[in-house]
Amino acid sequence: MNKETEALIQEISAKTEGDGELEALRREKKLRENVAREVEEFYKLFPDTDLDDVPDEVWEACPEGVGLCAQYALYLHRRAGEKKVAEAKNEENGTSAVPDVTSLEDKEVFFTPAEVADMSRAEVEENYEAIMESMKKWK
């Protein structure tokens, strides 16, 4: 192969590589624009939520930020459903789980952090003063 042919091959190779780099840059630019639009939409739909508060499972479900709003909405929906199930179970167990407070009037009632975490909203309201006193003893 003569020097002229080699130079031509190198020039074509360099141009092809340059075109590939240019195409990669265009793809990256488009991806950045899509992510920017997705983030803008996220803040419109969830103005009180910071991106740092989005759980890892949501980020993993939306590679490169695409579909972030939809994935976060699904996450919130699932969490609400899980919370309803837990509240229903707590309500179901609530009558048997909470001791009769009238029999404990003269005794100091102490709740552990785990017990408080397992209480329903109604149980917390009912035992609020005892919980506040218990919290003073938590480490």
C-alpha positions as CSV (number, residue, x, y, z in Angstrom):
1,M,0.0,0.0,0.0
2,N,1.4,3.4,-0.9
3,K,1.7,6.4,1.4
4,E,-1.1,8.2,-0.3
5,T,-3.6,5.3,0.3
6,E,-2.5,5.0,3.9
7,A,-3.0,8.7,4.5
8,L,-6.5,8.4,2.9
9,I,-7.4,5.5,5.1
10,Q,-6.2,7.3,8.2
11,E,-8.2,10.4,7.2
12,I,-11.4,8.3,6.6
13,S,-10.9,6.5,9.9
14,A,-10.4,9.8,11.8
15,K,-13.5,11.2,10.2
16,T,-15.5,8.1,11.1
17,E,-14.3,8.3,14.7
18,G,-15.1,12.0,14.8
19,D,-18.6,11.3,13.5
20,G,-19.1,8.6,16.2
21,E,-17.9,11.1,18.9
22,L,-20.3,13.7,17.5
23,E,-23.2,11.3,17.5
24,A,-22.3,10.3,21.1
25,L,-22.3,14.0,22.1
26,R,-25.6,14.5,20.4
27,R,-27.1,11.5,22.3
28,E,-25.7,12.8,25.6
29,K,-27.1,16.3,25.0
30,K,-30.5,14.9,24.2
31,L,-30.4,12.8,27.4
32,R,-29.4,15.8,29.5
33,E,-32.3,17.8,28.0
34,N,-34.7,14.9,28.7
35,V,-33.5,14.6,32.3
36,A,-33.8,18.4,32.7
37,R,-37.4,18.3,31.5
38,E,-38.1,15.4,33.8
39,V,-36.7,17.2,36.8
40,E,-38.6,20.3,36.0
41,E,-41.8,18.3,35.7
42,F,-41.0,16.5,39.0
43,Y,-40.8,19.8,40.9
44,K,-44.1,20.9,39.4
45,L,-45.8,17.7,40.5
46,F,-44.0,17.3,43.8
47,P,-43.0,20.8,44.9
48,D,-42.4,19.8,48.5
49,T,-40.1,16.9,47.7
50,D,-36.4,17.3,47.1
51,L,-34.6,15.0,44.7
52,D,-32.3,13.9,47.5
53,D,-35.4,12.5,49.3
54,V,-36.4,10.2,46.3
55,P,-35.6,6.6,47.4
56,D,-33.0,4.5,45.6
57,E,-35.7,2.1,44.5
58,V,-37.3,4.9,42.4
59,W,-34.0,5.9,40.9
60,E,-33.3,2.3,40.0
61,A,-36.6,2.0,38.3
62,C,-36.0,5.0,36.1
63,P,-32.6,4.7,34.4
64,E,-31.0,8.1,33.6
65,G,-33.9,10.0,35.2
66,V,-36.4,9.1,32.5
67,G,-39.8,8.3,33.9
68,L,-38.9,9.8,37.3
69,C,-42.3,11.4,37.8
70,A,-44.2,8.2,37.0
71,Q,-42.0,6.0,39.1
72,Y,-42.2,8.4,42.1
73,A,-46.0,8.5,41.8
74,L,-46.1,4.7,41.7
75,Y,-43.9,4.6,44.7
76,L,-46.2,7.0,46.6
77,H,-49.2,5.0,45.6
78,R,-47.7,1.7,46.8
79,R,-46.7,3.3,50.1
80,A,-50.2,4.6,50.6
81,G,-51.6,1.1,50.0
82,E,-49.1,-0.4,52.4
83,K,-50.0,2.2,55.0
84,K,-53.7,1.4,54.6
85,V,-53.1,-2.3,55.1
86,A,-51.0,-1.6,58.2
87,E,-53.6,0.8,59.6
88,A,-56.4,-1.8,59.0
89,K,-54.3,-4.5,60.7
90,N,-53.5,-2.1,63.6
91,E,-57.2,-1.3,64.0
92,E,-58.0,-5.0,63.9
93,N,-55.4,-5.7,66.6
94,G,-55.9,-2.5,68.5
95,T,-58.7,-3.7,70.8
96,S,-56.7,-6.6,72.0
97,A,-53.3,-5.0,72.0
98,V,-53.9,-2.0,74.2
99,P,-54.4,-2.8,77.9
100,D,-57.4,-1.4,79.8
101,V,-56.0,2.0,81.0
102,T,-58.6,2.3,83.7
103,S,-57.0,-0.6,85.6
104,L,-53.6,1.1,85.4
105,E,-54.7,4.5,86.7
106,D,-52.5,4.4,89.8
107,K,-49.5,2.8,88.1
108,E,-47.0,4.6,85.9
109,V,-47.3,3.5,82.3
110,F,-44.2,3.2,80.2
111,F,-44.1,2.7,76.4
112,T,-41.0,1.6,74.5
113,P,-40.1,3.3,71.1
114,A,-41.1,0.0,69.4
115,E,-44.5,0.0,71.1
116,V,-45.2,3.6,70.1
117,A,-44.1,2.9,66.5
118,D,-46.7,0.0,66.4
119,M,-49.6,2.2,67.7
120,S,-52.3,3.5,65.5
121,R,-53.0,7.3,65.5
122,A,-56.0,6.7,67.9
123,E,-53.8,4.8,70.3
124,V,-51.1,7.5,70.2
125,E,-53.8,10.2,70.9
126,E,-55.2,8.1,73.7
127,N,-51.8,7.5,75.4
128,Y,-50.2,10.8,74.5
129,E,-49.3,11.9,78.0
130,A,-47.8,8.5,78.9
131,I,-45.9,8.5,75.7
132,M,-44.4,11.9,76.3
133,E,-43.3,10.8,79.8
134,S,-41.9,7.6,78.4
135,M,-39.9,9.5,75.8
136,K,-38.0,11.3,78.6
137,K,-36.6,7.9,79.6
138,W,-35.6,6.8,76.1
139,K,-31.9,6.8,75.2
